[in-house]
């Protein structure tokens, strides 16, 4: 049962922005500039801008709905609250929770993978060695300890880490640019698009796909964590919108500087066969510093931050995912066992320990950062479709409810962003989308039989109360297959996409609760 936590001191705006920045600048800054450049060369800048605009619009839409409620783990419960439908909300909660929990071993794996540049025994080929996996588990233990004494300790640790996470990436990018430029090793020719034998439309299509496959959306997704902690922040109606917008813009500047530095300073001999044939770099920015001759001390600072940045993000995601489990327990979607909150720390340690155990188990299924990143992104995108759906529903069902923050043209933006997020999701490959569909079906069936105590009539009603989101996942499978076989550019495929997803959008907004 929940307990009175009114006397717990609430973190303010700086801490709220730090939470967003702390989640956004994680392992993504270590790898994404390399992945994006390798995929689309200088069109990577377009990918980052698309990713930032998407995150910013989603953040604004989320801010309007989040400030209407003062609920723990709001992002995970968004459809439960907007549609007053626990069954419907559970489906998105699955995506949200799975995406968050999978990030924990992913961030820890990123640290160990990056450090393999100086400790090769941490990797066995492209995968973590047993030694590497043990170090990943040790990092997850640290994440758990940081969260063990509640948000106050987490916020203090994160405020300090966030400053480092801002300073080191910015310093890295600027040092690369200045050092390479001073020594005549900053190459304007590297920004040429001539290495890509595609039409302009093809290059833009590649830039959009890279938002998913290059780790860009994975990097920006952290903005939603501000809403997860929203009920615990000081003056949430003011601070949530400001923090959401601020963290996205701050991080975009950091990522653009890093991308500019990586592309411009790459030695031309490594690009003899184009960006797409750039060799594999296990520690991209650190290795680039070595290639251009930067002092070894700076390289060691970068390796040190490869432990700090992902670890700060991993700790935040452990805290947010444990709060989501608590929130789902409060909604009756999980056993009340997880709703035992320690008033002094405003935290359910039972939820925290559960997340820790799952994270450790997942270490042995996430052999490297790249493999798990795309699967995490699919879960993240599925959870994000709930944002425009919830806003549209609340605009229609509660038009007169006071809103501390209201997005201009909110209904139009919701529809457009729904289509954009859906288009990005099918870029992830049919295999990833199909696995997500199967995972959602299995977990929902387990939930329905558990929650409704094998009452088949109520179980059938639970499926009817959430059918539209399963339809969304089902139709995403064939469209992702069209992307895989490069047949989506067909005019009829695009029209079919717009018609199908418009119909599903309307159904999701109007989804009824049959219980």
Buried (B, 14 or more C-beta within 10 A) or exposed (E): EBEEBEEBEBBBBBBBBBBBBBBBBBBBBBBBBBBBBBBBBBBBBBBBBBBBBBBBBBBBBBBBBBBBBEBBBBBBBBBBBBBEBBBBBBBBBBBBBBBBBBBBBBBBBBBBBBBBBEEEEBBBEEBBBEBBBEBBBEBBEBBBBBBBBBBBBBBBBBBEBBEBBBEBBBBBBEBBBEBBEEEEBBBEEBEEEEBBEEEEEEBBBBBBBBBBBBBBBBBBBBBBBBBBBBBBBEEBBBBBBBBBBBBBEBBBEBBBBBBBBBBBBBEEEBBEEEBBEBEEBBBBBBBBBBBBEBEEEBBEBBBEBBBBBBBBBBBBBBBBBBBBBBBBBBBEBBEEEBBBBBBEBBBBBBBBEBBBEBBBEBBEEBBBBBBBBBBBBBBBBBBBBBBBBBBBBBBEEEEEEEBBBBBEEBBEBBBEBBBBBBBBBBBBBBBBBBBBBEBBBEBBEEBBBEBBEEEEEBBEBBBBBBBBBBBBBBBBBBBBBBBBEEEBEEEEBEEBBEEBBEEBBEBBBEBEBBE
